[in-house]
Amino acid sequence: MDDASTRRAALFVSVLSALTVPFMGSATNVAIPVIAREFSMNAVVQSWVPTAYLLAIAACLLPFGKIADIHGRKKIFLCGSALYALSSLLCALAPSSAFLIAGRAAQGAASAMIFGTGVAILTSVYPPGKRGRVLGINTAAVYVGLSCGPFVGGFLTQHAGWRSIFWVNVPMGLLMFASAFSKLKGEWRGAEGERLDIRGAVVYAASLSALMLGLSYLPEPRGVWLVVGGAVGLGAFLWWEGRVASPLLEISLLRRNPVFAFSNLAALLNYSAIFAVGYLMSLYLQNVRSLEPASAGTILVCQPIVMAGCSPIAGRLSDRIEPRFMASAGMGLIVVALLLFARLGLETPVLFVLPPLIVLGLGMGFFSSPNTNAVMGSVEKRHLGVAAATLGTMRSLGQMLSMGVATLALGARLGRASITPDTHPQFVASLHTAFLIFAGLCVVGMFASLARGRMR
């Protein structure tokens, strides 16, 4: 196969994965109230349907990225695609909540194998002068997946049942596998001969798991111990990564490059503040406001559509305006949206949900592209792969922590109760708590964004 054919195949495979993985995440959020009713889940248990998925992505992204660099990116992509199809099948057939949550964890591990390697293969086969265009196409596919997820997920849940979301992803996984296996010729490695930091990977995964489990059990004593243990473990992981010969995370780059460090910190705080909004609003619209899944999905889709529309504009502007100012302004808009969400009540008209969703989409659009521009523009060309992997890790960690805060807020107000008409006041109070915490995180993120300094 010639170079042009390999490039077209790599672009197809990468775009397919960039479309499928975000679609699964946003589509499942709309189905969670229906899933919870079928399996009689309480508020905390149902939060583990998305959390198990995100935790697995966060825990596996760094180790599998390193394994792919050592042993071959195509091999890991193929393994991830096969596991994605299998785990989607298991989720579709789940007989219990525990089985479904385990299947979602497997799906998250598969997504980590797919998402990082797809972009890495793309950058491996395209020369520097053409990478910007194809990475832009890949990013557009992510936004399409995010935008289609709530609407399609709501439609499928209402008319074909929640299991249909997972059935749809089985052929998608098989198509990814078949396309990569038949059309991608050759293999790509960036760290052949290096050793995997197994100790670091184990400590990292165990620490993240302890932290998230602890947030579910708070304020019980075992929750406190798990959170403390997880935090100590993450500190030990960072200490170890600064000393090991082949680290999973390039700590030295964070130490000596303040623009890179603060931009990644801003990304971590930003995703910690906004990711669980879609999940919580899906619960609010379907449980408190009694909307059908399709109607809730149609309302929620306006946020990613606005984000997709303004992100390219923000990206172009960040080439002329300091990224720290644009990204910080975007976070300011997000704070406004979160404070508006914190005012929702039991009888708030559904139309009042639209303005904060639109403001949130604008804020995300004006934050994401300039902040990515700042991260990638702050390192030398030889560190572009490390920079992209680090930013992806911050994003997945932020998404996981966002669900942790949501779980903590729900558990504090509802305990182990389900969301029913009798507990709607407590549920709305938990929303207020979560959104105020998210707004506080975003304010801290604004200062981190401003602290990165000038780039030009």
Order of alpha helices (4+ residues) and beta strands (2+ residues): alpha-alpha-alpha-alpha-alpha-alpha-alpha-alpha-alpha-alpha-alpha-alpha-alpha-alpha-alpha-alpha-alpha
